[in-house]
Amino acid sequence: MASNEHLSLISQGIEAWNQWRINDPQTRPLLSGVDLSGMDLTGVDFIKADLSGTTLNSTNLSKANLSGAVLSEADLSEANLNEAFLTRAFLFETDLSGADLSRVDLSQAFLSKANLIAADLSGACIREADLSEAVVGWTNFGNLDLSQAKGLQKVQHKGPSIVGMETIYKSGANVPEQFLQGTGLPDHFIDYIKSLSGEPADYHSAFVYYSLADEALADKLFTSLQSENVRTWLAPIDVKMGNKLRQKIGESIRLHDKLVLILSEHAIHNSWVAHFVEMVLAKEDERVNTVLFPVRVDQAVMEIETGWPAALKNTYHISDFTLWKDTGAYQKAFEGLLSSLKAASSRPKSGI
């Protein structure tokens, strides 16, 4: 529970707060569950503070000292933590999506199940930090040493991430292959010998976009594609996304190979699907190869004669997975989809 006295002190500004911490270093700050969003807390002394469940989204915490602080289930989305100290901080299930964590000291921090989607961790220190079941995707792991981080093999990848050559050199061979594959690094980088050869990447990656009502098919496609060495990520369209994540998904449309969109009566009435298809159509004009591979589980999209569904039908072949629960029918449909995904031919103006 938050202390009214401590809330009053922080509202007086950083100078008054930090002076209180100097005068009374033994008292633990209690600001659990309060709303500090959007505040300028540059250089604040939050050592060992209880900030569990606190709202700190878009807050400026640059150069703040949060060593030993409890930030479990706190909202630090889009927060600026540049050059902050979070050594031994407790960040269980903390939302750090879109946060600037560049050059942050996260040594020995506990980040299990933290949301690090679209976060910038470039240049951070994560020595002995525990990232077990942390959620990443479009995350910047540039210019840092991953070799002493814990739980990397259990990280959940919701999309590709940035792992630069500086990170490869600093980390050496001490990073789990499963983690590197999840970030989207091609196999010849992971193999090291070919990583400096300059050869083009020879691998395939795919996103599967789906409504949560169609999750069973999405999971089945994920398993099948992974077994065929297609690096795959799942992206539910019903989940609330911030602007930064939407921007990152837009970049993925441009940068990554294939996008599988599961169409159903649930999906076609989702406003984000229309936006997604329009983004793909615009981006695909900039590319040589086909980007979008729609599949359908019912007749809904085929019965609409206007708008984006009609444009989609006129531009693409839509794979028929209406009988996907039947093993033989699923395998036949999947083999056709897989063949299309791996094809290197240019997209025709109508059909694939």
C-alpha positions as CSV (number, residue, x, y, z in Angstrom):
1,M,0.0,0.0,0.0
2,A,1.2,3.5,-0.9
3,S,2.2,6.0,1.8
4,N,0.3,9.3,1.6
5,E,3.4,11.0,3.0
6,H,5.6,9.5,0.3
7,L,3.1,10.4,-2.4
8,S,3.1,14.0,-1.2
9,L,6.9,14.0,-1.2
10,I,7.3,12.8,-4.7
11,S,4.7,15.3,-5.9
12,Q,7.0,18.1,-4.6
13,G,9.6,17.2,-7.2
14,I,12.9,15.3,-7.4
15,E,15.0,17.7,-5.4
16,A,12.7,17.5,-2.3
17,W,12.4,13.7,-2.7
18,N,16.1,13.0,-3.1
19,Q,16.9,15.3,-0.1
20,W,14.5,13.2,2.0
21,R,16.2,10.0,0.9
22,I,19.6,11.5,2.0
23,N,18.2,12.6,5.3
24,D,16.3,9.3,6.0
25,P,18.0,6.5,4.0
26,Q,16.5,3.7,6.2
27,T,12.9,4.4,5.4
28,R,11.6,2.3,2.4
29,P,9.6,4.4,-0.1
30,L,6.1,3.0,-0.5
31,L,4.5,4.0,-3.7
32,S,2.7,0.8,-4.7
33,G,-0.2,1.1,-7.0
34,V,0.0,4.9,-7.6
35,D,-0.1,6.7,-10.9
36,L,3.2,8.4,-11.7
37,S,2.7,8.2,-15.5
38,G,4.3,10.9,-17.6
39,M,6.2,12.5,-14.8
40,D,9.8,13.7,-15.1
41,L,11.7,11.7,-12.5
42,T,15.1,12.0,-14.0
43,G,17.7,10.9,-11.4
44,V,15.2,10.0,-8.8
45,D,16.4,7.8,-5.8
46,F,14.0,4.8,-5.8
47,I,16.5,2.5,-4.1
48,K,14.6,-0.5,-2.6
49,A,11.3,1.3,-3.3
50,D,8.0,-0.6,-3.4
51,L,6.6,0.3,-6.8
52,S,4.6,-2.9,-7.3
53,G,1.6,-2.3,-9.5
54,T,2.6,1.4,-10.0
55,T,1.7,3.1,-13.3
56,L,4.9,4.6,-14.8
57,N,4.1,4.5,-18.5
58,S,5.8,7.2,-20.5
59,T,7.6,8.4,-17.3
60,N,11.1,9.8,-17.6
61,L,13.3,7.7,-15.3
62,S,16.5,8.4,-17.0
63,K,19.5,7.9,-14.7
64,A,17.2,7.0,-11.9
65,N,18.4,4.6,-9.2
66,L,16.0,1.7,-8.8
67,S,18.4,-0.8,-7.4
68,G,16.6,-3.4,-5.3
69,A,13.3,-1.8,-6.1
70,V,10.1,-4.0,-6.4
71,L,8.4,-3.3,-9.7
72,S,6.3,-6.4,-10.1
73,E,3.3,-5.9,-12.3
74,A,4.1,-2.3,-12.7
75,D,3.4,-0.5,-16.0
76,L,6.6,1.0,-17.4
77,S,5.5,0.8,-21.0
78,E,7.1,3.5,-23.2
79,A,9.1,4.7,-20.1
80,N,12.5,6.3,-20.5
81,L,15.0,4.3,-18.3
82,N,18.1,5.3,-20.2
83,E,21.2,4.8,-18.1
84,A,19.1,3.9,-15.0
85,F,20.2,1.5,-12.3
86,L,18.0,-1.6,-11.8
87,T,20.5,-3.9,-10.2
88,R,18.7,-6.7,-8.3
89,A,15.4,-5.1,-9.1
90,F,12.3,-7.3,-9.0
91,L,10.5,-7.0,-12.3
92,F,8.2,-10.0,-12.3
93,E,5.4,-9.6,-14.9
94,T,6.4,-5.9,-15.4
95,D,5.3,-4.2,-18.5
96,L,8.4,-2.8,-20.2
97,S,7.0,-2.8,-23.7
98,G,8.4,0.0,-25.8
99,A,10.6,1.2,-22.9
100,D,14.0,2.7,-23.5
101,L,16.3,0.5,-21.5
102,S,19.5,1.4,-23.3
103,R,22.6,1.4,-21.2
104,V,20.6,0.3,-18.2
105,D,22.3,-1.8,-15.4
106,L,20.0,-4.8,-15.0
107,S,22.6,-7.0,-13.4
108,Q,21.0,-9.7,-11.1
109,A,17.6,-8.3,-11.9
110,F,14.6,-10.6,-11.9
111,L,12.7,-10.2,-15.2
112,S,10.7,-13.4,-15.3
113,K,7.5,-13.0,-17.4
114,A,8.3,-9.3,-18.0
115,N,7.0,-7.8,-21.2
116,L,9.9,-6.6,-23.2
117,I,8.2,-6.3,-26.6
118,A,9.7,-3.4,-28.7
119,A,11.9,-2.5,-25.7
120,D,15.4,-1.1,-26.4
121,L,18.1,-2.9,-24.4
122,S,21.0,-1.8,-26.5
123,G,24.2,-1.4,-24.4
124,A,22.5,-2.7,-21.3
125,C,24.2,-4.8,-18.6
126,I,22.2,-8.0,-18.0
127,R,24.8,-10.0,-16.2
128,E,23.1,-12.7,-14.1
129,A,19.7,-11.2,-14.9
130,D,16.9,-13.8,-15.0
131,L,14.8,-13.5,-18.2
132,S,12.9,-16.8,-17.7
133,E,9.6,-16.6,-19.6
134,A,10.1,-12.9,-20.5
135,V,8.2,-12.0,-23.6
136,V,10.2,-10.4,-26.4
137,G,9.7,-9.4,-30.0
138,W,11.0,-6.4,-32.0
139,T,13.3,-6.1,-29.0
140,N,16.7,-4.5,-29.4
141,F,19.5,-6.7,-28.0
142,G,22.2,-4.7,-29.7
143,N,25.7,-4.2,-28.3
144,L,25.4,-6.2,-25.1
145,D,26.7,-9.4,-23.5
146,L,24.1,-12.1,-23.4
147,S,26.5,-14.8,-22.2
148,Q,25.8,-14.4,-18.5
149,A,22.1,-13.9,-18.6
150,K,19.8,-16.5,-17.1
151,G,16.8,-18.2,-18.6
152,L,17.4,-17.3,-22.2
153,Q,16.3,-20.7,-23.4
154,K,12.9,-20.0,-21.8
155,V,12.3,-16.6,-23.3
156,Q,9.0,-16.4,-25.3
157,H,9.5,-14.9,-28.8
158,K,6.4,-13.1,-30.1
159,G,8.4,-11.7,-33.1
160,P,11.9,-11.2,-34.3
161,S,14.4,-9.1,-32.4
162,I,17.6,-7.3,-33.1
163,V,20.9,-9.0,-32.2
164,G,23.8,-7.1,-33.7
165,M,27.3,-8.3,-34.5
166,E,28.6,-6.5,-31.4
167,T,26.3,-8.7,-29.3
168,I,27.6,-11.8,-31.1
169,Y,31.2,-10.9,-30.5
170,K,30.6,-9.9,-26.8
171,S,28.5,-13.0,-26.1
172,G,30.7,-15.6,-27.8
173,A,29.2,-19.1,-28.1
174,N,27.5,-18.9,-24.7
175,V,24.0,-18.1,-25.9
176,P,21.4,-20.8,-26.2
177,E,20.7,-21.6,-29.9
178,Q,17.0,-21.7,-29.1
179,F,17.1,-18.0,-28.1
180,L,19.1,-17.0,-31.2
181,Q,16.7,-18.8,-33.5
182,G,13.8,-17.1,-31.7
183,T,15.2,-13.7,-32.5
184,G,15.2,-14.6,-36.2
185,L,18.9,-14.8,-36.8
186,P,19.5,-17.0,-39.8
187,D,21.3,-20.3,-39.2
188,H,24.5,-19.3,-40.9
189,F,24.9,-16.5,-38.3
190,I,24.2,-19.0,-35.5
191,D,26.8,-21.3,-37.0
192,Y,29.5,-18.6,-36.7
193,I,31.7,-20.1,-39.4
194,K,29.4,-18.8,-42.1
195,S,28.4,-15.7,-40.1
196,L,31.3,-13.7,-41.5
197,S,31.2,-15.1,-45.0
198,G,28.9,-12.5,-46.4
199,E,26.7,-15.1,-48.0
200,P,23.0,-14.2,-48.3
201,A,20.6,-15.6,-45.7
202,D,19.0,-18.8,-46.9
203,Y,16.1,-19.3,-44.6
204,H,12.4,-18.7,-44.3
205,S,10.4,-16.9,-41.6
206,A,6.7,-16.5,-41.2
207,F,4.2,-14.7,-39.0
208,V,0.8,-16.3,-38.4
209,Y,-1.8,-13.7,-37.7
210,Y,-5.1,-15.0,-36.3
211,S,-8.2,-14.2,-34.2
212,L,-8.1,-15.8,-30.8
213,A,-11.2,-17.8,-31.8
214,D,-9.0,-19.5,-34.4
215,E,-6.1,-20.2,-32.0
216,A,-6.3,-24.0,-32.4
217,L,-5.5,-23.8,-36.1
218,A,-2.8,-21.2,-35.5
219,D,-1.1,-23.4,-33.0
220,K,-1.3,-26.4,-35.4
221,L,0.2,-24.3,-38.3
222,F,2.9,-23.0,-35.9
223,T,4.0,-26.6,-35.0
224,S,3.8,-27.7,-38.6
225,L,5.9,-24.8,-40.0
226,Q,8.5,-25.1,-37.3
227,S,8.9,-28.8,-38.1
228,E,9.6,-27.8,-41.7
229,N,12.4,-25.4,-40.5
230,V,10.3,-22.3,-41.2
231,R,11.1,-19.8,-38.4
232,T,7.5,-18.9,-37.1
233,W,5.9,-16.5,-34.7
234,L,2.3,-16.3,-33.7
235,A,0.5,-12.9,-33.6
236,P,-3.0,-12.7,-32.3
237,I,-4.9,-9.8,-33.8
238,D,-7.3,-9.4,-30.8
239,V,-4.6,-8.4,-28.4
240,K,-4.3,-4.7,-27.5
241,M,-1.2,-3.2,-29.0
242,G,0.6,0.2,-28.5
243,N,1.6,2.5,-31.3
244,K,5.2,1.4,-31.1
245,L,4.3,-2.3,-31.5
246,R,2.0,-1.5,-34.4
247,Q,5.0,0.4,-36.0
248,K,7.2,-2.6,-35.5
249,I,4.7,-5.0,-37.1
250,G,4.6,-2.6,-40.0
251,E,8.4,-2.9,-40.3
252,S,8.1,-6.7,-40.2
253,I,5.8,-6.6,-43.2
254,R,8.6,-4.9,-45.0
255,L,11.6,-6.9,-43.6
256,H,10.4,-10.5,-43.2
257,D,9.5,-13.2,-45.6
258,K,6.0,-14.3,-45.2
259,L,2.8,-13.4,-43.4
260,V,0.1,-16.0,-43.0
261,L,-3.4,-14.5,-42.2
262,I,-6.1,-16.8,-41.0
263,L,-9.5,-15.6,-42.2
264,S,-12.7,-16.5,-40.5
265,E,-16.0,-14.9,-39.6
266,H,-14.3,-13.7,-36.4
267,A,-11.3,-12.2,-38.2
268,I,-13.0,-10.4,-41.0
269,H,-15.1,-8.3,-38.6
270,N,-12.0,-7.2,-36.7
271,S,-11.1,-3.6,-37.6
272,W,-7.4,-4.3,-37.3
273,V,-7.5,-7.0,-40.0
274,A,-8.7,-4.4,-42.5
275,H,-5.8,-2.1,-41.5
276,F,-3.4,-5.0,-41.6
277,V,-4.4,-6.1,-45.1
278,E,-4.1,-2.5,-46.4
279,M,-0.6,-2.2,-44.9
280,V,0.4,-5.4,-46.6
281,L,-1.0,-4.4,-49.9
282,A,0.9,-1.1,-49.7
283,K,4.2,-2.7,-48.6
284,E,4.0,-5.5,-51.1
285,D,4.2,-3.1,-54.0
286,E,7.7,-2.3,-52.8
287,R,8.8,-5.9,-52.9
288,V,9.5,-8.5,-55.5
289,N,8.2,-11.5,-53.8
290,T,4.8,-12.3,-52.3
291,V,4.3,-11.2,-48.7
292,L,0.8,-12.3,-47.7
293,F,-0.6,-15.9,-47.7
294,P,-4.2,-15.8,-46.6
295,V,-5.9,-19.0,-45.5
296,R,-9.6,-19.4,-44.7
297,V,-11.4,-21.7,-42.2
298,D,-15.0,-20.9,-43.5
299,Q,-16.9,-19.2,-46.3
300,A,-17.1,-15.8,-44.7
301,V,-14.5,-14.0,-46.8
302,M,-15.7,-15.6,-50.0
303,E,-19.2,-14.3,-49.5
304,I,-18.2,-10.6,-49.3
305,E,-18.1,-8.8,-52.7
306,T,-16.9,-5.3,-51.6
307,G,-14.0,-3.7,-49.7
308,W,-10.8,-5.4,-48.7
309,P,-12.2,-9.0,-48.8
310,A,-13.0,-8.5,-52.5
311,A,-9.6,-7.0,-53.2
312,L,-8.0,-9.9,-51.4
313,K,-9.9,-12.5,-53.4
314,N,-9.0,-10.7,-56.7
315,T,-5.3,-10.5,-55.8
316,Y,-4.4,-13.7,-53.9
317,H,-5.1,-17.4,-53.9
318,I,-6.7,-18.1,-50.5
319,S,-5.8,-21.5,-49.2
320,D,-8.8,-23.6,-48.1
321,F,-8.4,-25.0,-44.6
322,T,-12.1,-25.4,-44.0
323,L,-11.6,-29.1,-43.2
324,W,-8.4,-28.6,-41.2
325,K,-9.7,-30.9,-38.4
326,D,-9.5,-33.8,-40.8
327,T,-5.9,-35.1,-40.8
328,G,-5.7,-35.9,-44.5
329,A,-7.4,-32.6,-45.6
330,Y,-5.2,-30.6,-43.3
331,Q,-2.0,-32.2,-44.6
332,K,-3.0,-31.6,-48.2
333,A,-3.8,-27.9,-47.5
334,F,-0.6,-27.5,-45.5
335,E,1.6,-28.9,-48.2
336,G,0.2,-26.4,-50.7
337,L,0.7,-23.5,-48.2
338,L,4.3,-24.7,-47.5
339,S,5.1,-24.9,-51.1
340,S,3.9,-21.3,-51.7
341,L,5.8,-20.0,-48.6
342,K,9.1,-21.5,-49.8
343,A,8.6,-20.4,-53.4
344,A,11.0,-17.7,-54.7
345,S,8.9,-16.6,-57.6
346,S,7.5,-13.1,-57.9
347,R,3.9,-12.4,-57.0
348,P,1.6,-12.4,-60.0
349,K,-0.9,-9.6,-60.4
350,S,-3.7,-12.1,-59.7
351,G,-3.3,-15.3,-57.8
352,I,-0.1,-16.9,-56.4
